[in-house]
Amino acid sequence: SAMLGRLQFEVTGSLTEPLLITCSTAEDYEKCLFYLQKPEKILDPLTLLPPPPTIPKKSRQH
């Protein structure tokens, strides 16, 4: 729900610090809530995985 009449909400979970989300319009606020309530149908699980680590190339020193 909107806190103090603002378009804000907090995302909390056991794997992350609480995140305060502020939307600029009521439409954005409704869209955010809609997507957050149906993540299994909207988000591809592969996009949630962190990218593989990049291995720095060894530079040749002469």
PDB file of N, CA, C, O and CB in Angstrom:
ATOM      1  N   SER A   1       0.837  -1.194   0.000  1.00  0.00           N
ATOM      2  CA  SER A   1       0.000   0.000   0.000  1.00  0.00           C
ATOM      3  C   SER A   1       0.874   1.247   0.000  1.00  0.00           C
ATOM      4  O   SER A   1       2.022   1.213   0.444  1.00  0.00           O
ATOM      5  CB  SER A   1      -0.948   0.004   1.217  1.00  0.00           C
ATOM      6  N   ALA A   2       0.329   2.331  -0.495  1.00  0.00           N
ATOM      7  CA  ALA A   2       1.076   3.589  -0.542  1.00  0.00           C
ATOM      8  C   ALA A   2       1.295   4.094   0.878  1.00  0.00           C
ATOM      9  O   ALA A   2       0.382   4.067   1.704  1.00  0.00           O
ATOM     10  CB  ALA A   2       0.327   4.654  -1.396  1.00  0.00           C
ATOM     11  N   MET A   3       2.498   4.548   1.152  1.00  0.00           N
ATOM     12  CA  MET A   3       2.827   5.019   2.486  1.00  0.00           C
ATOM     13  C   MET A   3       2.700   6.541   2.539  1.00  0.00           C
ATOM     14  O   MET A   3       3.266   7.237   1.695  1.00  0.00           O
ATOM     15  CB  MET A   3       4.251   4.572   2.888  1.00  0.00           C
ATOM     16  N   LEU A   4       1.969   7.060   3.513  1.00  0.00           N
ATOM     17  CA  LEU A   4       1.826   8.491   3.743  1.00  0.00           C
ATOM     18  C   LEU A   4       1.336   9.235   2.509  1.00  0.00           C
ATOM     19  O   LEU A   4       1.733  10.377   2.280  1.00  0.00           O
ATOM     20  CB  LEU A   4       3.139   9.070   4.194  1.00  0.00           C
ATOM     21  N   GLY A   5       0.482   8.608   1.714  1.00  0.00           N
ATOM     22  CA  GLY A   5      -0.065   9.272   0.546  1.00  0.00           C
ATOM     23  C   GLY A   5       0.901   9.396  -0.608  1.00  0.00           C
ATOM     24  O   GLY A   5       0.574  10.025  -1.615  1.00  0.00           O
ATOM     25  N   ARG A   6       2.080   8.817  -0.494  1.00  0.00           N
ATOM     26  CA  ARG A   6       3.063   8.875  -1.567  1.00  0.00           C
ATOM     27  C   ARG A   6       3.014   7.585  -2.366  1.00  0.00           C
ATOM     28  O   ARG A   6       2.452   6.580  -1.930  1.00  0.00           O
ATOM     29  CB  ARG A   6       4.483   9.118  -1.007  1.00  0.00           C
ATOM     30  N   LEU A   7       3.611   7.638  -3.534  1.00  0.00           N
ATOM     31  CA  LEU A   7       3.648   6.453  -4.389  1.00  0.00           C
ATOM     32  C   LEU A   7       4.919   5.672  -4.070  1.00  0.00           C
ATOM     33  O   LEU A   7       5.818   5.544  -4.901  1.00  0.00           O
ATOM     34  CB  LEU A   7       3.592   6.843  -5.907  1.00  0.00           C
ATOM     35  N   GLN A   8       4.970   5.154  -2.846  1.00  0.00           N
ATOM     36  CA  GLN A   8       6.141   4.433  -2.366  1.00  0.00           C
ATOM     37  C   GLN A   8       5.727   3.100  -1.773  1.00  0.00           C
ATOM     38  O   GLN A   8       4.631   2.942  -1.234  1.00  0.00           O
ATOM     39  CB  GLN A   8       6.905   5.264  -1.330  1.00  0.00           C
ATOM     40  N   PHE A   9       6.633   2.153  -1.891  1.00  0.00           N
ATOM     41  CA  PHE A   9       6.462   0.897  -1.174  1.00  0.00           C
ATOM     42  C   PHE A   9       7.833   0.315  -0.912  1.00  0.00           C
ATOM     43  O   PHE A   9       8.816   0.701  -1.545  1.00  0.00           O
ATOM     44  CB  PHE A   9       5.571  -0.100  -1.970  1.00  0.00           C
ATOM     45  N   GLU A  10       7.894  -0.613   0.021  1.00  0.00           N
ATOM     46  CA  GLU A  10       9.162  -1.214   0.408  1.00  0.00           C
ATOM     47  C   GLU A  10       9.171  -2.671   0.005  1.00  0.00           C
ATOM     48  O   GLU A  10       8.200  -3.397   0.218  1.00  0.00           O
ATOM     49  CB  GLU A  10       9.407  -1.067   1.920  1.00  0.00           C
ATOM     50  N   VAL A  11      10.282  -3.094  -0.581  1.00  0.00           N
ATOM     51  CA  VAL A  11      10.471  -4.493  -0.939  1.00  0.00           C
ATOM     52  C   VAL A  11      11.417  -5.089   0.090  1.00  0.00           C
ATOM     53  O   VAL A  11      12.526  -4.594   0.285  1.00  0.00           O
ATOM     54  CB  VAL A  11      11.030  -4.654  -2.406  1.00  0.00           C
ATOM     55  N   THR A  12      10.974  -6.157   0.748  1.00  0.00           N
ATOM     56  CA  THR A  12      11.810  -6.802   1.755  1.00  0.00           C
ATOM     57  C   THR A  12      11.903  -8.288   1.459  1.00  0.00           C
ATOM     58  O   THR A  12      11.041  -8.862   0.796  1.00  0.00           O
ATOM     59  CB  THR A  12      11.252  -6.564   3.176  1.00  0.00           C
ATOM     60  N   GLY A  13      12.951  -8.888   1.957  1.00  0.00           N
ATOM     61  CA  GLY A  13      13.127 -10.319   1.779  1.00  0.00           C
ATOM     62  C   GLY A  13      14.317 -10.800   2.576  1.00  0.00           C
ATOM     63  O   GLY A  13      15.102 -10.002   3.088  1.00  0.00           O
ATOM     64  N   SER A  14      14.445 -12.105   2.676  1.00  0.00           N
ATOM     65  CA  SER A  14      15.517 -12.672   3.486  1.00  0.00           C
ATOM     66  C   SER A  14      16.875 -12.587   2.797  1.00  0.00           C
ATOM     67  O   SER A  14      17.907 -12.721   3.454  1.00  0.00           O
ATOM     68  CB  SER A  14      15.204 -14.111   3.818  1.00  0.00           C
ATOM     69  N   LEU A  15      16.890 -12.368   1.481  1.00  0.00           N
ATOM     70  CA  LEU A  15      18.155 -12.359   0.748  1.00  0.00           C
ATOM     71  C   LEU A  15      18.631 -10.964   0.379  1.00  0.00           C
ATOM     72  O   LEU A  15      19.645 -10.821  -0.305  1.00  0.00           O
ATOM     73  CB  LEU A  15      18.023 -13.178  -0.495  1.00  0.00           C
ATOM     74  N   THR A  16      17.924  -9.937   0.815  1.00  0.00           N
ATOM     75  CA  THR A  16      18.308  -8.578   0.432  1.00  0.00           C
ATOM     76  C   THR A  16      17.956  -7.587   1.529  1.00  0.00           C
ATOM     77  O   THR A  16      17.109  -7.851   2.383  1.00  0.00           O
ATOM     78  CB  THR A  16      17.627  -8.174  -0.880  1.00  0.00           C
ATOM     79  N   GLU A  17      18.616  -6.459   1.488  1.00  0.00           N
ATOM     80  CA  GLU A  17      18.252  -5.367   2.383  1.00  0.00           C
ATOM     81  C   GLU A  17      16.926  -4.785   1.901  1.00  0.00           C
ATOM     82  O   GLU A  17      16.616  -4.884   0.714  1.00  0.00           O
ATOM     83  CB  GLU A  17      19.373  -4.267   2.433  1.00  0.00           C
ATOM     84  N   PRO A  18      16.139  -4.182   2.784  1.00  0.00           N
ATOM     85  CA  PRO A  18      14.885  -3.555   2.341  1.00  0.00           C
ATOM     86  C   PRO A  18      15.154  -2.464   1.304  1.00  0.00           C
ATOM     87  O   PRO A  18      16.081  -1.667   1.449  1.00  0.00           O
ATOM     88  CB  PRO A  18      14.126  -2.961   3.546  1.00  0.00           C
ATOM     89  N   LEU A  19      14.329  -2.442   0.256  1.00  0.00           N
ATOM     90  CA  LEU A  19      14.454  -1.439  -0.796  1.00  0.00           C
ATOM     91  C   LEU A  19      13.215  -0.564  -0.787  1.00  0.00           C
ATOM     92  O   LEU A  19      12.097  -1.076  -0.818  1.00  0.00           O
ATOM     93  CB  LEU A  19      14.653  -2.101  -2.186  1.00  0.00           C
ATOM     94  N   LEU A  20      13.397   0.749  -0.747  1.00  0.00           N
ATOM     95  CA  LEU A  20      12.272   1.671  -0.822  1.00  0.00           C
ATOM     96  C   LEU A  20      12.102   2.076  -2.279  1.00  0.00           C
ATOM     97  O   LEU A  20      13.011   2.652  -2.879  1.00  0.00           O
ATOM     98  CB  LEU A  20      12.491   2.923   0.098  1.00  0.00           C
ATOM     99  N   ILE A  21      10.949   1.778  -2.842  1.00  0.00           N
ATOM    100  CA  ILE A  21      10.653   2.085  -4.235  1.00  0.00           C
ATOM    101  C   ILE A  21       9.732   3.295  -4.271  1.00  0.00           C
ATOM    102  O   ILE A  21       8.693   3.309  -3.612  1.00  0.00           O
ATOM    103  CB  ILE A  21      10.008   0.863  -4.964  1.00  0.00           C
ATOM    104  N   THR A  22      10.111   4.307  -5.040  1.00  0.00           N
ATOM    105  CA  THR A  22       9.290   5.500  -5.212  1.00  0.00           C
ATOM    106  C   THR A  22       8.931   5.636  -6.681  1.00  0.00           C
ATOM    107  O   THR A  22       9.813   5.652  -7.540  1.00  0.00           O
ATOM    108  CB  THR A  22      10.025   6.771  -4.699  1.00  0.00           C
ATOM    109  N   CYS A  23       7.646   5.734  -6.970  1.00  0.00           N
ATOM    110  CA  CYS A  23       7.169   5.875  -8.350  1.00  0.00           C
ATOM    111  C   CYS A  23       6.758   7.324  -8.586  1.00  0.00           C
ATOM    112  O   CYS A  23       6.282   8.002  -7.675  1.00  0.00           O
ATOM    113  CB  CYS A  23       5.974   4.907  -8.637  1.00  0.00           C
ATOM    114  N   SER A  24       6.947   7.794  -9.825  1.00  0.00           N
ATOM    115  CA  SER A  24       6.630   9.189 -10.131  1.00  0.00           C
ATOM    116  C   SER A  24       5.164   9.390 -10.480  1.00  0.00           C
ATOM    117  O   SER A  24       4.646  10.497 -10.343  1.00  0.00           O
ATOM    118  CB  SER A  24       7.490   9.674 -11.271  1.00  0.00           C
ATOM    119  N   THR A  25       4.488   8.338 -10.929  1.00  0.00           N
ATOM    120  CA  THR A  25       3.071   8.471 -11.272  1.00  0.00           C
ATOM    121  C   THR A  25       2.285   7.317 -10.669  1.00  0.00           C
ATOM    122  O   THR A  25       2.844   6.270 -10.344  1.00  0.00           O
ATOM    123  CB  THR A  25       2.875   8.514 -12.806  1.00  0.00           C
ATOM    124  N   ALA A  26       0.989   7.521 -10.526  1.00  0.00           N
ATOM    125  CA  ALA A  26       0.129   6.459 -10.008  1.00  0.00           C
ATOM    126  C   ALA A  26       0.128   5.267 -10.957  1.00  0.00           C
ATOM    127  O   ALA A  26       0.022   4.121 -10.521  1.00  0.00           O
ATOM    128  CB  ALA A  26      -1.306   6.976  -9.796  1.00  0.00           C
ATOM    129  N   GLU A  27       0.247   5.538 -12.257  1.00  0.00           N
ATOM    130  CA  GLU A  27       0.273   4.453 -13.242  1.00  0.00           C
ATOM    131  C   GLU A  27       1.509   3.579 -13.045  1.00  0.00           C
ATOM    132  O   GLU A  27       1.415   2.352 -13.078  1.00  0.00           O
ATOM    133  CB  GLU A  27       0.245   5.021 -14.676  1.00  0.00           C
ATOM    134  N   ASP A  28       2.673   4.211 -12.840  1.00  0.00           N
ATOM    135  CA  ASP A  28       3.896   3.443 -12.586  1.00  0.00           C
ATOM    136  C   ASP A  28       3.768   2.624 -11.307  1.00  0.00           C
ATOM    137  O   ASP A  28       4.212   1.478 -11.245  1.00  0.00           O
ATOM    138  CB  ASP A  28       5.111   4.381 -12.493  1.00  0.00           C
ATOM    139  N   TYR A  29       3.157   3.223 -10.288  1.00  0.00           N
ATOM    140  CA  TYR A  29       2.963   2.537  -9.012  1.00  0.00           C
ATOM    141  C   TYR A  29       2.124   1.278  -9.209  1.00  0.00           C
ATOM    142  O   TYR A  29       2.471   0.211  -8.703  1.00  0.00           O
ATOM    143  CB  TYR A  29       2.292   3.474  -7.989  1.00  0.00           C
ATOM    144  N   GLU A  30       1.021   1.404  -9.943  1.00  0.00           N
ATOM    145  CA  GLU A  30       0.153   0.250 -10.197  1.00  0.00           C
ATOM    146  C   GLU A  30       0.873  -0.814 -11.017  1.00  0.00           C
ATOM    147  O   GLU A  30       0.718  -2.007 -10.755  1.00  0.00           O
ATOM    148  CB  GLU A  30      -1.122   0.692 -10.920  1.00  0.00           C
ATOM    149  N   LYS A  31       1.661  -0.394 -12.010  1.00  0.00           N
ATOM    150  CA  LYS A  31       2.410  -1.351 -12.834  1.00  0.00           C
ATOM    151  C   LYS A  31       3.422  -2.112 -11.985  1.00  0.00           C
ATOM    152  O   LYS A  31       3.555  -3.330 -12.109  1.00  0.00           O
ATOM    153  CB  LYS A  31       3.129  -0.626 -13.993  1.00  0.00           C
ATOM    154  N   CYS A  32       4.130  -1.395 -11.126  1.00  0.00           N
ATOM    155  CA  CYS A  32       5.125  -2.046 -10.266  1.00  0.00           C
ATOM    156  C   CYS A  32       4.466  -3.096  -9.382  1.00  0.00           C
ATOM    157  O   CYS A  32       4.954  -4.220  -9.271  1.00  0.00           O
ATOM    158  CB  CYS A  32       5.856  -1.005  -9.396  1.00  0.00           C
ATOM    159  N   LEU A  33       3.365  -2.724  -8.761  1.00  0.00           N
ATOM    160  CA  LEU A  33       2.679  -3.682  -7.891  1.00  0.00           C
ATOM    161  C   LEU A  33       2.177  -4.877  -8.685  1.00  0.00           C
ATOM    162  O   LEU A  33       2.240  -6.011  -8.211  1.00  0.00           O
ATOM    163  CB  LEU A  33       1.512  -3.008  -7.166  1.00  0.00           C
ATOM    164  N   PHE A  34       1.679  -4.629  -9.890  1.00  0.00           N
ATOM    165  CA  PHE A  34       1.178  -5.716 -10.725  1.00  0.00           C
ATOM    166  C   PHE A  34       2.299  -6.704 -11.040  1.00  0.00           C
ATOM    167  O   PHE A  34       2.126  -7.912 -10.881  1.00  0.00           O
ATOM    168  CB  PHE A  34       0.568  -5.161 -12.027  1.00  0.00           C
ATOM    169  N   TYR A  35       3.449  -6.192 -11.487  1.00  0.00           N
ATOM    170  CA  TYR A  35       4.556  -7.080 -11.848  1.00  0.00           C
ATOM    171  C   TYR A  35       5.113  -7.814 -10.634  1.00  0.00           C
ATOM    172  O   TYR A  35       5.493  -8.981 -10.732  1.00  0.00           O
ATOM    173  CB  TYR A  35       5.666  -6.287 -12.526  1.00  0.00           C
ATOM    174  N   LEU A  36       5.164  -7.137  -9.491  1.00  0.00           N
ATOM    175  CA  LEU A  36       5.695  -7.781  -8.291  1.00  0.00           C
ATOM    176  C   LEU A  36       4.778  -8.882  -7.777  1.00  0.00           C
ATOM    177  O   LEU A  36       5.244  -9.824  -7.136  1.00  0.00           O
ATOM    178  CB  LEU A  36       5.916  -6.751  -7.201  1.00  0.00           C
ATOM    179  N   GLN A  37       3.496  -8.777  -8.045  1.00  0.00           N
ATOM    180  CA  GLN A  37       2.567  -9.793  -7.564  1.00  0.00           C
ATOM    181  C   GLN A  37       2.523 -11.010  -8.472  1.00  0.00           C
ATOM    182  O   GLN A  37       2.011 -12.051  -8.059  1.00  0.00           O
ATOM    183  CB  GLN A  37       1.183  -9.209  -7.433  1.00  0.00           C
ATOM    184  N   LYS A  38       3.036 -10.923  -9.688  1.00  0.00           N
ATOM    185  CA  LYS A  38       3.004 -12.041 -10.624  1.00  0.00           C
ATOM    186  C   LYS A  38       4.383 -12.288 -11.237  1.00  0.00           C
ATOM    187  O   LYS A  38       4.503 -12.337 -12.461  1.00  0.00           O
ATOM    188  CB  LYS A  38       1.975 -11.778 -11.726  1.00  0.00           C
ATOM    189  N   PRO A  39       5.423 -12.444 -10.420  1.00  0.00           N
ATOM    190  CA  PRO A  39       6.773 -12.570 -10.988  1.00  0.00           C
ATOM    191  C   PRO A  39       6.981 -13.839 -11.801  1.00  0.00           C
ATOM    192  O   PRO A  39       7.744 -13.834 -12.767  1.00  0.00           O
ATOM    193  CB  PRO A  39       7.788 -12.524  -9.889  1.00  0.00           C
ATOM    194  N   GLU A  40       6.315 -14.925 -11.427  1.00  0.00           N
ATOM    195  CA  GLU A  40       6.555 -16.190 -12.123  1.00  0.00           C
ATOM    196  C   GLU A  40       6.059 -16.152 -13.564  1.00  0.00           C
ATOM    197  O   GLU A  40       6.529 -16.926 -14.398  1.00  0.00           O
ATOM    198  CB  GLU A  40       5.881 -17.332 -11.379  1.00  0.00           C
ATOM    199  N   LYS A  41       5.124 -15.269 -13.866  1.00  0.00           N
ATOM    200  CA  LYS A  41       4.596 -15.192 -15.226  1.00  0.00           C
ATOM    201  C   LYS A  41       5.280 -14.110 -16.048  1.00  0.00           C
ATOM    202  O   LYS A  41       5.203 -14.130 -17.277  1.00  0.00           O
ATOM    203  CB  LYS A  41       3.106 -14.939 -15.192  1.00  0.00           C
ATOM    204  N   ILE A  42       5.940 -13.179 -15.401  1.00  0.00           N
ATOM    205  CA  ILE A  42       6.521 -12.035 -16.097  1.00  0.00           C
ATOM    206  C   ILE A  42       8.029 -12.216 -16.294  1.00  0.00           C
ATOM    207  O   ILE A  42       8.551 -11.966 -17.381  1.00  0.00           O
ATOM    208  CB  ILE A  42       6.241 -10.743 -15.320  1.00  0.00           C
ATOM    209  N   LEU A  43       8.717 -12.645 -15.254  1.00  0.00           N
ATOM    210  CA  LEU A  43      10.173 -12.699 -15.296  1.00  0.00           C
ATOM    211  C   LEU A  43      10.680 -14.064 -15.744  1.00  0.00           C
ATOM    212  O   LEU A  43      10.171 -15.101 -15.318  1.00  0.00           O
ATOM    213  CB  LEU A  43      10.746 -12.359 -13.935  1.00  0.00           C
ATOM    214  N   ASP A  44      11.674 -14.049 -16.596  1.00  0.00           N
ATOM    215  CA  ASP A  44      12.360 -15.265 -17.004  1.00  0.00           C
ATOM    216  C   ASP A  44      13.373 -15.596 -15.905  1.00  0.00           C
ATOM    217  O   ASP A  44      14.190 -14.742 -15.560  1.00  0.00           O
ATOM    218  CB  ASP A  44      13.060 -15.097 -18.416  1.00  0.00           C
ATOM    219  N   PRO A  45      13.344 -16.805 -15.349  1.00  0.00           N
ATOM    220  CA  PRO A  45      14.286 -17.133 -14.267  1.00  0.00           C
ATOM    221  C   PRO A  45      15.742 -16.907 -14.650  1.00  0.00           C
ATOM    222  O   PRO A  45      16.560 -16.589 -13.786  1.00  0.00           O
ATOM    223  CB  PRO A  45      14.103 -18.570 -13.848  1.00  0.00           C
ATOM    224  N   LEU A  46      16.084 -17.065 -15.925  1.00  0.00           N
ATOM    225  CA  LEU A  46      17.473 -16.882 -16.326  1.00  0.00           C
ATOM    226  C   LEU A  46      17.916 -15.431 -16.183  1.00  0.00           C
ATOM    227  O   LEU A  46      19.100 -15.168 -15.974  1.00  0.00           O
ATOM    228  CB  LEU A  46      17.669 -17.343 -17.759  1.00  0.00           C
ATOM    229  N   THR A  47      16.993 -14.492 -16.290  1.00  0.00           N
ATOM    230  CA  THR A  47      17.372 -13.087 -16.162  1.00  0.00           C
ATOM    231  C   THR A  47      17.648 -12.719 -14.712  1.00  0.00           C
ATOM    232  O   THR A  47      18.210 -11.658 -14.439  1.00  0.00           O
ATOM    233  CB  THR A  47      16.279 -12.188 -16.728  1.00  0.00           C
ATOM    234  N   LEU A  48      17.261 -13.580 -13.781  1.00  0.00           N
ATOM    235  CA  LEU A  48      17.488 -13.297 -12.370  1.00  0.00           C
ATOM    236  C   LEU A  48      18.857 -13.772 -11.895  1.00  0.00           C
ATOM    237  O   LEU A  48      19.306 -13.399 -10.811  1.00  0.00           O
ATOM    238  CB  LEU A  48      16.408 -13.942 -11.536  1.00  0.00           C
ATOM    239  N   LEU A  49      19.517 -14.591 -12.702  1.00  0.00           N
ATOM    240  CA  LEU A  49      20.827 -15.093 -12.319  1.00  0.00           C
ATOM    241  C   LEU A  49      21.878 -14.014 -12.539  1.00  0.00           C
ATOM    242  O   LEU A  49      21.788 -13.254 -13.503  1.00  0.00           O
ATOM    243  CB  LEU A  49      21.180 -16.364 -13.115  1.00  0.00           C
ATOM    244  N   PRO A  50      22.868 -13.936 -11.662  1.00  0.00           N
ATOM    245  CA  PRO A  50      23.930 -12.953 -11.886  1.00  0.00           C
ATOM    246  C   PRO A  50      24.754 -13.344 -13.110  1.00  0.00           C
ATOM    247  O   PRO A  50      24.869 -14.530 -13.421  1.00  0.00           O
ATOM    248  CB  PRO A  50      24.839 -12.834 -10.637  1.00  0.00           C
ATOM    249  N   PRO A  51      25.327 -12.366 -13.805  1.00  0.00           N
ATOM    250  CA  PRO A  51      26.156 -12.710 -14.963  1.00  0.00           C
ATOM    251  C   PRO A  51      27.394 -13.472 -14.517  1.00  0.00           C
ATOM    252  O   PRO A  51      27.843 -13.307 -13.383  1.00  0.00           O
ATOM    253  CB  PRO A  51      26.560 -11.443 -15.741  1.00  0.00           C
ATOM    254  N   PRO A  52      27.953 -14.305 -15.393  1.00  0.00           N
ATOM    255  CA  PRO A  52      29.163 -15.038 -15.014  1.00  0.00           C
ATOM    256  C   PRO A  52      30.306 -14.064 -14.770  1.00  0.00           C
ATOM    257  O   PRO A  52      30.356 -12.999 -15.386  1.00  0.00           O
ATOM    258  CB  PRO A  52      29.552 -16.062 -16.105  1.00  0.00           C
ATOM    259  N   PRO A  53      31.215 -14.417 -13.883  1.00  0.00           N
ATOM    260  CA  PRO A  53      32.335 -13.510 -13.604  1.00  0.00           C
ATOM    261  C   PRO A  53      33.231 -13.374 -14.829  1.00  0.00           C
ATOM    262  O   PRO A  53      33.441 -14.331 -15.574  1.00  0.00           O
ATOM    263  CB  PRO A  53      33.157 -14.013 -12.399  1.00  0.00           C
ATOM    264  N   THR A  54      33.747 -12.178 -15.018  1.00  0.00           N
ATOM    265  CA  THR A  54      34.669 -11.965 -16.131  1.00  0.00           C
ATOM    266  C   THR A  54      36.083 -12.214 -15.635  1.00  0.00           C
ATOM    267  O   THR A  54      36.468 -11.764 -14.556  1.00  0.00           O
ATOM    268  CB  THR A  54      34.528 -10.527 -16.722  1.00  0.00           C
ATOM    269  N   ILE A  55      36.836 -12.927 -16.429  1.00  0.00           N
ATOM    270  CA  ILE A  55      38.215 -13.238 -16.071  1.00  0.00           C
ATOM    271  C   ILE A  55      39.112 -12.219 -16.766  1.00  0.00           C
ATOM    272  O   ILE A  55      39.136 -12.154 -17.995  1.00  0.00           O
ATOM    273  CB  ILE A  55      38.599 -14.712 -16.473  1.00  0.00           C
ATOM    274  N   PRO A  56      39.842 -11.431 -15.999  1.00  0.00           N
ATOM    275  CA  PRO A  56      40.699 -10.435 -16.648  1.00  0.00           C
ATOM    276  C   PRO A  56      41.786 -11.112 -17.471  1.00  0.00           C
ATOM    277  O   PRO A  56      42.371 -12.113 -17.058  1.00  0.00           O
ATOM    278  CB  PRO A  56      41.332  -9.503 -15.602  1.00  0.00           C
ATOM    279  N   LYS A  57      42.041 -10.545 -18.636  1.00  0.00           N
ATOM    280  CA  LYS A  57      43.087 -11.102 -19.488  1.00  0.00           C
ATOM    281  C   LYS A  57      44.441 -10.716 -18.920  1.00  0.00           C
ATOM    282  O   LYS A  57      44.651  -9.596 -18.454  1.00  0.00           O
ATOM    283  CB  LYS A  57      42.942 -10.608 -20.954  1.00  0.00           C
ATOM    284  N   LYS A  58      45.346 -11.669 -18.974  1.00  0.00           N
ATOM    285  CA  LYS A  58      46.690 -11.384 -18.486  1.00  0.00           C
ATOM    286  C   LYS A  58      47.414 -10.533 -19.524  1.00  0.00           C
ATOM    287  O   LYS A  58      47.443 -10.857 -20.711  1.00  0.00           O
ATOM    288  CB  LYS A  58      47.475 -12.701 -18.195  1.00  0.00           C
ATOM    289  N   SER A  59      47.988  -9.455 -19.052  1.00  0.00           N
ATOM    290  CA  SER A  59      48.739  -8.606 -19.978  1.00  0.00           C
ATOM    291  C   SER A  59      50.184  -9.076 -19.993  1.00  0.00           C
ATOM    292  O   SER A  59      50.760  -9.437 -18.967  1.00  0.00           O
ATOM    293  CB  SER A  59      48.645  -7.097 -19.575  1.00  0.00           C
ATOM    294  N   ARG A  60      50.736  -9.060 -21.174  1.00  0.00           N
ATOM    295  CA  ARG A  60      52.138  -9.479 -21.306  1.00  0.00           C
ATOM    296  C   ARG A  60      53.038  -8.309 -20.942  1.00  0.00           C
ATOM    297  O   ARG A  60      52.963  -7.232 -21.533  1.00  0.00           O
ATOM    298  CB  ARG A  60      52.447  -9.982 -22.755  1.00  0.00           C
ATOM    299  N   GLN A  61      53.870  -8.543 -19.976  1.00  0.00           N
ATOM    300  CA  GLN A  61      54.818  -7.495 -19.577  1.00  0.00           C
ATOM    301  C   GLN A  61      56.199  -7.908 -20.035  1.00  0.00           C
ATOM    302  O   GLN A  61      56.643  -9.029 -19.786  1.00  0.00           O
ATOM    303  CB  GLN A  61      54.793  -7.249 -18.031  1.00  0.00           C
ATOM    304  N   HIS A  62      56.879  -6.984 -20.713  1.00  0.00           N
ATOM    305  CA  HIS A  62      58.222  -7.303 -21.234  1.00  0.00           C
ATOM    306  C   HIS A  62      59.276  -6.716 -20.355  1.00  0.00           C
ATOM    307  O   HIS A  62      60.466  -6.876 -20.628  1.00  0.00           O
ATOM    308  CB  HIS A  62      58.399  -6.794 -22.659  1.00  0.00           C
TER     309      HIS A  62
END
